[in-house]
Amino acid sequence: MIIFGLTALIIGLAKGYNDLDLKTEKMDNSFNQEAVKMTPFTFFQPIEAQLISASLGDNNEILLRYQYQGKNVLVILDKSTKQKKAIITIKKKIDAWN
């Protein structure tokens, strides 16, 4: 009875492993199809600027945070029109909170 149980366990594990390979292939194929549907978005930055972070916001907006000439600069891009909506420069001031 123990040998029969171990044999059934091994067969079940082997079958489950084969099914896992098929599922992984299907996931890879679906990912490749989704990647083809993506449209490229090109944005040129100044050579001196260093990208700190990027995030996707509401209303198809992309927020880019740069370090440029010693200042923090926020650039808001509209993904649908592929245009800059705003450039915000954050300057330091000693008593800015007063």
N, C-alpha and C positions, 0 to 999 in steps of 0.2 A: 504494500500500500504506500509506503514511504517513497519507494522508487518510482511508482506511478505518479505520485504527487510532484516529485522533483522534475520528472520528465514533462509533465503538463506545464509546470512553472517555466521551464527553459523554453518550451515551444511558445508559450504566451509572451515571454519577454522578447524572443526573436521576432515574432510577428509585430509586436508593438514598436520595436526598433525600425523595422521596415516601413511601417506606416508613418513613423516620424520623419524618415527621409523623404517620403512622397509629399508630406505636408510642407516641409522646408523648401522643396523645389517649387511648389505652388506659390508659397510666399515670396520667393525670389523672383518668379515670373511676374507676379502682380506688382512688386516694387519696381521692376524695370519698366512696366507699362505706365506706372504713375510718373516715373522720372521723365519719360518721353513727353508727357503732357505739360511739364514745367516750361515756363517762358523765361529766358534770361533777362536779367535786370542789370544794366551796367551803370555804375556811378564812379566818376573819377574824383579822386581826392588830391589835395596838394601833396607834393613830395615830402614836405616837412611835417605833415600831419601824421599822428600816430592814432590808429583806431583803438579805443579803449573797450567799447562795448557796442552791441547792436541788439535791438529788440523790435518785435512786431507789435504794434498797438492797434487800437480800434480804428475803424474806418479805412482800412488798407494803408495805414501809415507805418513807416519804418523810422525808428529813432536811432541815430548814430551818435555816439559820444566820442569826441576826438580830443587829443591834447595837441594844441597848435600854437606855436610861439609862446609857450609858457601859460597859456590860457585854456580853460575848458570850453569847448565849443559843442553845442548840440545842433544837429542837423535833422530836420523832419522832412522826410520824403513821402510823397503820395505814390503808392505802388501802382494804382490804376492809371494815373496820367503820366507817371515816370518823371515828375517835376519836383523841384525843391519847394516845400511849403513855407519853411522858416529856417533861419539860421540864428541861433541864440548864443551869444558870447557871455560867459560868466566871468565877471571881473571881481577881484578881491578888494575889499575895503576894510580898514581896521575896525571901525565901529558900525558895521553894516546892520547889526541886530538892534541898534538903539533907535 
